[in-house]
Amino acid sequence: MLPTLHSERVTLRPWTLDDAEAVFDLYSRWDVVRYLGTTPTVLTEPAQAAARIATWNAFTGPLHGVWAIVPTGEDRPVGTALLKLLPHSGTKAPSTDTEVGWHLQPDAWGRGYATEAGGRLLTHAWSHDLAQVFAVTYPENEASQAVCRRLGMAPLGMTDRYYDISCALFRADRGRDRGRATRRRRNSSFGPGGHAGG
């Protein structure tokens, strides 16, 4: 079962069908999806949001999954956070490399939620004995690359190993990132997508 995770200012919880309107609102925005997937595509029908939630809920946890980002004291999600296996280019078969990512509503940008959610998922990954976690972004997505750096992730250059596209690759190593998200989150400014896949 996918666990609910807490930090100082956000809760990461499983998505439910009751969140379909929030999912549709999030992924029907070009500003959010423009850096997601080989061919970024907005949702055009509410039924697509329900189908996406069903796909996310196929992750049974406890390590990998897709979470709703909910600010503390609120009920409505403002974004998505994820830990999942990166897919190989060509075959799309899952690799052994775990990816961290985030997608935020535009009105939630600049509040440090991506950094805090990403940091909480890294802590979750370390608690399951992962040694490394990766992030991939479109090369022009400088805002999300800045989030990766605030999380203590090291830039590794460009790669075409995942998602059938050329991505900027970052890596977090257990024991090297702790505390950075907390120290830097209040000065953060981030864009909508922390990963290149959909």
C-alpha positions in Angstrom: 0.0 0.0 0.0 1.2 3.5 -0.9 2.0 5.3 2.4 1.1 8.8 3.3 4.2 10.9 3.9 4.4 14.1 5.9 6.8 17.0 6.1 6.7 20.4 7.7 4.5 22.1 5.0 3.2 19.4 2.8 1.5 16.0 2.9 2.1 13.5 0.2 -0.9 11.1 0.0 -2.3 8.7 -2.6 -4.5 10.1 -5.3 -8.2 9.2 -5.2 -11.0 9.5 -7.7 -12.3 12.4 -5.7 -9.2 14.3 -6.9 -10.1 13.9 -10.6 -11.1 17.5 -11.0 -7.8 18.6 -9.5 -5.9 16.3 -11.8 -7.7 17.6 -14.8 -7.1 21.2 -13.8 -3.4 20.4 -13.3 -2.7 18.4 -16.5 -4.9 20.4 -18.8 -2.5 23.3 -18.5 0.3 23.6 -21.2 2.5 25.4 -18.7 2.5 22.1 -16.6 2.8 19.5 -19.3 5.2 21.2 -21.7 8.2 19.4 -20.2 6.5 16.0 -19.8 7.0 13.0 -22.1 8.3 12.6 -25.7 5.2 14.4 -27.0 3.7 16.7 -24.3 -0.1 16.6 -24.4 -2.7 18.3 -22.3 -5.7 16.5 -20.9 -8.9 17.5 -22.8 -11.6 15.4 -21.1 -12.3 14.9 -17.4 -12.4 11.1 -18.0 -8.8 11.2 -18.8 -8.0 12.4 -15.3 -9.9 9.5 -13.7 -7.9 7.1 -16.0 -4.7 8.7 -15.0 -5.5 8.3 -11.3 -6.3 4.6 -11.9 -2.9 4.2 -13.6 -1.1 5.9 -10.7 -3.0 3.7 -8.2 -1.5 0.6 -9.9 1.6 1.4 -7.9 1.1 -0.6 -4.7 4.1 0.9 -2.9 5.6 1.0 -0.4 8.6 2.5 -2.2 7.5 3.5 -5.7 4.4 5.5 -6.4 2.7 8.7 -7.4 1.5 11.0 -4.6 -0.7 14.1 -4.4 1.1 17.1 -2.9 -1.3 18.8 -0.4 -0.1 21.8 1.5 -0.5 21.5 5.3 -4.0 22.6 6.4 -5.5 22.3 3.0 -7.5 19.6 1.2 -6.9 20.2 -2.5 -3.7 18.9 -4.1 -1.5 21.5 -5.8 0.7 19.0 -7.6 2.2 15.5 -8.1 5.3 13.9 -6.7 6.6 10.6 -7.8 9.2 7.9 -7.3 9.3 5.3 -10.0 11.7 3.2 -12.2 13.0 5.1 -15.2 12.0 3.5 -18.5 14.7 2.5 -20.9 14.7 4.3 -24.3 13.7 2.1 -27.1 12.0 -0.7 -25.2 10.4 1.4 -22.5 11.1 -1.5 -20.2 11.8 -0.4 -16.6 15.4 0.1 -15.7 16.8 -0.4 -12.2 17.2 3.3 -11.7 14.6 5.1 -9.5 13.5 8.6 -10.5 12.1 11.4 -8.4 9.9 14.0 -10.0 7.3 16.7 -9.4 4.6 18.6 -11.3 3.0 21.8 -9.7 0.1 24.0 -10.4 1.4 27.4 -11.6 -0.2 29.2 -8.6 1.9 27.0 -6.4 5.2 27.8 -8.0 7.8 29.7 -6.0 6.6 28.5 -2.6 9.2 25.7 -2.1 6.6 22.8 -2.4 8.6 21.0 -5.1 11.8 21.1 -3.1 10.0 20.0 0.1 8.1 17.2 -1.7 11.2 16.0 -3.5 13.3 16.1 -0.3 10.6 14.0 1.5 10.6 11.4 -1.2 14.4 11.2 -1.1 14.1 10.5 2.6 11.5 7.9 1.8 13.9 6.3 -0.7 16.8 6.2 1.8 14.5 4.5 4.3 14.1 1.7 1.8 17.8 1.3 1.4 18.2 2.9 -2.0 21.7 4.2 -2.5 20.9 6.6 -5.4 17.9 8.4 -6.9 17.9 10.1 -10.3 16.0 13.0 -11.9 15.7 13.8 -15.6 14.5 17.1 -17.1 14.2 18.7 -20.4 17.5 20.6 -21.0 15.7 23.9 -21.2 13.8 23.3 -17.9 16.2 25.3 -15.8 13.8 25.9 -13.0 13.4 22.2 -12.2 17.1 21.8 -12.6 17.5 24.4 -9.9 15.2 22.3 -7.6 17.5 19.3 -8.3 20.5 21.3 -7.1 18.7 22.5 -4.0 18.0 18.9 -3.2 21.7 18.2 -3.4 21.5 16.3 -6.6 24.6 16.3 -8.8 24.4 17.2 -12.5 25.7 14.4 -14.7 25.2 15.9 -18.1 23.0 14.9 -20.9 21.6 11.3 -21.5 19.4 9.6 -23.9 19.0 6.4 -21.9 15.5 7.2 -20.8 12.1 8.2 -22.2 13.4 8.2 -25.9 14.5 11.8 -25.5 17.7 13.6 -24.6 17.5 14.7 -20.9 19.6 16.5 -18.3 20.4 13.9 -15.7 20.8 14.4 -12.0 21.7 12.0 -9.2 21.2 12.1 -5.4 23.3 9.8 -3.2 22.2 8.7 0.2 23.9 10.7 2.9 24.9 13.6 0.7 21.6 15.5 0.3 20.2 15.7 3.9 19.3 19.1 5.2 19.7 21.0 1.9 16.0 21.1 1.1 15.2 22.4 4.5 17.9 25.1 4.4 17.1 26.3 0.9 13.4 25.8 0.3 12.2 29.3 1.4 14.3 30.9 -1.3 13.1 28.5 -4.0 11.6 29.2 -7.4 10.6 26.3 -9.5 8.8 25.3 -12.7 6.1 22.7 -13.3 8.0 19.6 -14.1 10.9 17.8 -12.4 11.0 15.0 -14.8 10.9 14.4 -18.5 8.4 11.5 -18.5 4.7 11.6 -18.4 
